Amino acid sequence: SGLNKVAKSKGKLYFGTATDNIYLGDKPYVKILSNNNEFGQITPSNTMKWETIEPVRGTFNFTGGDEIVALAKRNRQLVRGHTCVWHSQLAPWVEAGKFDNSTLQSIIKDHTTKLVRHHKGDIYAWDVVNEAFNEDGTLRETVFLNTIGPSYIELAFRAARAADPRAKLYINDYNIDGLGDKSTGVYNLVKDFKRRGVPIDGVGLQAHLILGQIPTTIKENIQKFASLGVEVALTELDIRMELPVTPEKLKQQRKDYEAVISACSAVPACVGVTIWDLTDKYSWVPGWFEGEGAALPWDENLEKKPAYYGIVDGLNKW
Ligand code: G3I
């Protein structure tokens, strides 16, 4: 009866998907995307990123994000905003690193404020800061860290809170799905924010995963974050495999999807799951990992794969 419908019947807020504006001319695709029984939430995978939103200092372009928000409204879907501050897909004028500390602080504040305020009332949650951590749990060296120091993160969170007090504010990253050094780094940041009263509401586990290599401690990791008083979401889930696809791999993928999803099902603080687009036709994976793909629950012909039923089973698990 649909992934979102099942998720909601199990007490989750939504089951969702990312999408990109460039695919919205594909009618059969948009039909699935717009089906509220399947998806109760949408994330724009590119058009709220800095290079698109503020390509030139002080010049804002909200067109693509607005289109996704309008689509979601028509379909009664929540929107996750992605993302205010990220070192990648950053506008070249920021990346060039030619600003001093106080100037870059005001640039982050201005960018975050205008982006979040523009969508005030329309966004369930923002990935305020994306991929700020190294694998060892230290902060990644970016133009932001190098110029401002660690405080650039709280600066962005405070600006986002002021701009839309009702939006949930998330820190989002990859390879923090199971327990480990990187997860501990994020955990310590959240703990510190909570202690000092810096606004933060959630942790986004991207969950870009690999066939047969699902971390075994996702549930424990979610519980650990939840113990700090924040919610958790799986924000960019996909499970990639080496091509070609075989029936055995699809069977394994079904199991893997079930395992990840059931970890979220098991913990009330895990509010929802977003897959990083719905069909293999539009997945980012083949463009990034040579010889890999087939990471999503609908195939390139928009037919449901075994993975789809793994998600259903995972949602129904508890
Ligand atoms: O817009 C151009 C289009 O005009 C051109 O024809 C086409 C040709 O390649 O490229 C298009 O831009 C691409 C864009 O996706 C839209 O498809 C960029 O080259 C490509 O780099 C970009 O990739 C995005 C990637 O982030 C960049 O880091 C993916 O779509 C997007 O899904 C992906 O999402 C990230 C999350 O934001 C953060 N976590 C990881 C995740 C996967 O990389």
Residues whose N, C-alpha, C, O or C-beta is under 5 A from the ligand:
A	BS01	G3I	S45 W284
